[in-house]
């Protein structure tokens, strides 16, 4: 069966899940990440940390797909405030 890896780029964590036409298959992987707060009130995140965290969530979802012998056909991404 073909599935999609869905990745939600949230403001404090990334969530990834395996989704088929009937909905989510298995647990949703949650990978939190830290934000950096500057004295001037700016909030940032190190880009490398951001990417590492995204891949950590995707790898967890991919393991779920592999354990169920599912074939990933696409990755869907939603981002902050979109």
Secondary structure, 3 states (H helix, E strand, C coil): CEEEEEEEECCCEEEEEEEECCEECCCCEEEECCCEECCCCCEECCHHHHHHHHHHHHHHHHHHHHHCCCEEEEEEEECCCC
